[in-house]
Each structure stands twice: as C-alpha cells, then as structure tokens.
Amino acid sequence: MTKNNEQIWTDQDHDLKIVFVYVPKIPIVDKPTELKFAVQEINTGEYLKDLESNVLVTDNISGQFRNFKFNNVSAPDGQFSVRYLFPDTGLFEIIVRISSPEVQALATFEVIVPKL
C-alpha cells in the first residue's frame, strides 16, 4: 500500500490497527476506486487472520444521505478491498466493521472526490 493517502485507525486497548488506502489517489466520479484495508496487530505488525468485514460508503452531498454497503467481505489473510464508483464530488465517509472470533472493531475513514 502507498503512504500518500494512507489513513490509520488504531485501538491501543486491543493492539489493533486498520490501515486504509484508496486507488487511484485522486478518485474520479463514476470511475472505479479500489478501497483497500489491512488489519494488523500494532505491536507485531502481523495481519489478523480469518476476518469478516462490512464496508459502508456514505455521504450527504446532495442534502440526502446516500449509503452503499458491501456485506460479508472475507479477509482470510487480514487484507481485503472493494471497488466503488463515487457518484458525485465531495466528502465521503467510509465505515468498516471487522469481526473474527477474537476481535470486533469499527473504524471510520474519509475520501474526498474533487471537482476536475
């Protein structure tokens, strides 16, 4: 994953971090953007195994809340991605929930889709 648009959510109590990156670095309306996630232990850097995740993309750009949900995305090696077409310019919130028998976590990230 690249460092330029990397966002990191951490949970010190559970020794957990979620790294989020999107490709391309500058999303374009109605073009595919890959939303990439990696779930790791903070202290060791090891990826958590056998995760299930849900990803919600939401915005309120037009004055109405819009949501798109990816359900039951599996991450056997602690890394996963989804492809999304942003429908408009503006600020989008990406909410990810991960779960396994050992851990559950909820994290939020942001993506700005600029006017070109």
Salt bridges, closest charged atoms under 4 A:
GLU6 OE1 - LYS3 NZ 3.86
ASP11 OD2 - HIS14 ND1 2.82
ASP59 OD1 - ARG66 NH2 3.15
ASP88 OD2 - ARG66 NH2 3.87
